[in-house]
C-alpha cells in the first residue's frame, strides 16, 4: 500500500491537492471576489449584442425619459382589450368618427346659457306642436292650406255662415235667424207683396 502523506495546511495547486467529491446534499457555497466566465472556443461572438454600436445602444435611444412628452418622443402602445375606464380631464378635441360606449358626461363649461337648452319634456312638446301644425301648412303655390271638414250630420249646429256657394239639396231647416240680413217676418212680407202685385190683381 502506497503511503500518501497529509497535505500541508493552506491553499495549493491542483497537483498538490487531494481529490474530493462534493456531497449531494452540500449547502450553498458563497463566492466572493471577481468571477471570470470562459465563453469557450466554439462560441459565435458575431451574434452577441455589443455595447458599442450594437443592439443595446439602439434600445437605449428608444427608451423615453420619465414624464409626459410629445408624440415623436414617445413609444407607441396598444390599450388592452379589457382596459378599465380611463378618466379624462381638461379639453378634449375629437377629430373624425369616434365610437364611445358607456356613459359620457360632458362638462358644459362656465359660460353656457342653460336656459336655452331643450329638455326632454320640451322636445316632446315641440314634436306635438309640429304634428298639429302639419294640417295648417301651405301645400301649393297658390298659398292654399290643407283643412279637414267634419261630416255634416243632423245634429250639427253651424254658427254664422258668411258666404255659401251652390247648395244642391236642403232638408228641413229648424231654426233660421236671418238670410242676407232679413229675418223670417221680412221674407213673409216680401212674399205677400209679391202675391198682391203680381198674382191677385190679375184674378177676375
C-alpha positions in Angstrom: 0.0 0.0 0.0 1.4 3.3 -1.0 1.8 5.9 1.6 0.2 9.3 0.9 1.3 11.9 3.4 -1.2 14.5 4.5 -1.2 17.8 2.6 0.1 20.8 4.4 -2.5 23.3 5.6 -3.4 26.2 3.2 -4.4 26.6 -0.4 -2.3 24.8 -3.0 -2.3 23.8 -6.7 -4.4 21.0 -8.1 -1.3 18.7 -8.4 -0.5 19.1 -4.7 -4.1 18.7 -3.5 -6.1 15.5 -2.7 -9.2 14.7 -4.8 -12.6 15.1 -3.1 -16.2 14.6 -4.1 -18.8 17.2 -3.0 -21.7 15.7 -1.1 -25.1 15.6 -2.9 -26.6 17.5 0.0 -23.9 20.1 0.1 -25.3 23.5 1.2 -24.7 26.7 -0.9 -21.1 27.8 -1.0 -20.7 31.6 -1.0 -18.4 33.1 -3.7 -16.6 36.3 -3.1 -14.4 38.4 -5.5 -14.4 38.5 -9.3 -15.8 35.6 -11.3 -14.5 35.2 -14.9 -16.6 33.0 -17.2 -14.8 31.4 -20.2 -17.1 31.5 -23.2 -15.2 28.6 -24.8 -13.5 28.2 -28.2 -16.6 27.5 -30.4 -18.8 30.5 -29.4 -20.1 32.6 -32.3 -19.4 36.1 -30.9 -20.9 37.8 -34.1 -24.4 37.3 -32.6 -23.6 39.0 -29.3 -25.1 42.4 -28.7 -22.2 44.7 -28.2 -22.4 47.8 -26.1 -20.7 50.0 -28.7 -22.8 50.2 -31.9 -24.9 47.1 -31.1 -28.5 46.4 -30.2 -28.2 47.7 -26.7 -27.3 51.2 -27.9 -30.3 51.1 -30.3 -32.6 50.1 -27.5 -31.2 52.9 -25.3 -32.2 55.5 -27.8 -35.8 54.3 -27.9 -36.3 54.4 -24.1 -38.0 57.8 -23.3 -37.3 59.7 -20.2 -39.9 59.8 -17.4 -42.8 62.2 -17.7 -45.2 63.3 -20.4 -43.6 64.3 -23.8 -44.5 64.8 -27.4 -45.7 62.0 -29.9 -42.4 61.9 -31.7 -40.6 61.3 -28.4 -43.0 58.6 -27.2 -43.2 54.9 -27.6 -46.3 53.5 -29.4 -48.5 51.3 -27.2 -51.8 49.4 -27.6 -54.5 49.7 -24.9 -55.6 46.3 -23.6 -59.0 45.0 -24.7 -60.1 44.8 -21.1 -58.8 48.2 -20.1 -60.9 49.7 -17.3 -62.3 53.2 -17.6 -59.7 55.9 -18.0 -60.6 59.3 -16.5 -60.2 62.3 -18.9 -59.9 65.9 -17.7 -59.2 69.2 -19.4 -60.1 70.0 -23.1 -60.7 67.1 -25.4 -60.7 67.6 -29.2 -62.2 64.8 -31.3 -61.5 64.5 -35.0 -63.3 62.1 -37.3 -65.6 59.3 -36.1 -65.2 58.1 -32.6 -67.1 55.1 -31.1 -67.9 55.6 -27.4 -69.6 53.0 -25.2 -70.9 53.5 -21.7 -71.9 56.8 -20.1 -70.3 60.0 -21.2 -70.6 63.1 -19.1 -69.9 66.4 -20.9 -68.9 69.5 -19.0 -70.9 72.4 -20.5 -68.4 74.9 -19.2 -69.0 78.1 -17.1 -70.4 80.4 -19.8 -73.2 78.2 -21.1 -76.7 79.7 -21.1 -78.6 76.7 -19.8 -82.0 78.5 -20.2 -81.7 77.8 -23.9 -81.2 74.1 -23.6 -84.1 71.9 -24.9 -85.0 69.4 -22.1 -86.6 66.1 -22.8 -90.1 67.4 -21.9 -89.6 70.4 -24.2 -88.6 68.2 -27.1 -91.7 66.1 -26.7 -93.9 69.2 -26.6 -92.3 70.7 -29.7 -92.9 67.4 -31.6 -96.6 67.5 -30.7 -96.9 71.2 -31.8 -95.3 70.5 -35.2 -97.6 67.5 -35.7 -100.6 69.7 -35.0 -99.4 72.4 -37.4 -98.9 70.0 -40.3 -102.6 70.4 -41.3 -102.2 74.2 -41.4 -99.1 74.1 -43.6 -99.1 75.7 -47.1 -99.1 72.9 -49.6 -99.2 74.6 -53.0 -98.0 77.6 -55.0 -101.4 79.4 -54.5 -100.8 79.7 -50.8 -103.7 77.4 -50.0 -103.9 75.5 -46.8 -105.0 72.0 -46.1 -108.1 71.7 -43.9 -110.3 68.9 -42.7 -114.1 69.1 -42.8 -116.2 67.2 -40.3 -119.0 65.1 -41.6 -122.3 67.1 -41.5 -125.0 65.2 -39.6 -128.5 66.2 -38.4 -127.1 67.1 -35.0 -124.5 69.5 -36.4 -125.0 73.1 -35.4 -123.4 75.8 -37.6 -122.5 79.2 -36.4 -122.6 82.2 -38.7 -122.0 81.3 -42.3 -121.0 84.4 -44.3 -120.9 83.1 -47.8 -122.5 79.9 -49.3 -121.9 78.8 -52.8 -124.3 76.4 -54.5 -126.5 74.2 -52.2 -127.9 71.3 -54.1 -130.3 69.8 -51.6 -131.6 71.2 -48.3 -133.8 69.2 -46.0 -135.6 70.7 -43.0 -134.3 74.0 -41.5 -135.5 74.0 -38.0 -134.3 77.5 -36.9 -133.2 80.2 -39.2 -132.3 83.6 -37.8 -131.7 85.6 -41.0 -130.6 85.3 -44.6 -128.9 88.2 -46.3 -129.8 90.4 -43.4 -133.6 89.5 -43.5 -135.4 87.6 -40.8 -138.5 85.3 -41.2 -141.1 88.1 -41.0 -139.4 90.2 -43.6 -139.5 87.2 -46.1 -143.2 86.7 -45.3 -144.0 90.3 -46.0 -142.0 90.2 -49.3 -144.0 87.1 -50.3 -147.3 88.8 -49.6 -146.4 91.9 -51.5 -145.2 89.9 -54.5 -148.6 87.9 -54.4 -150.7 91.0 -54.3 -148.9 92.9 -57.0 -148.1 90.0 -59.3 -151.0 87.5 -59.0 -154.0 88.7 -57.1 -154.6 91.9 -59.2 -154.9 89.7 -62.3 -157.5 87.4 -60.9 -161.1 88.3 -62.2 
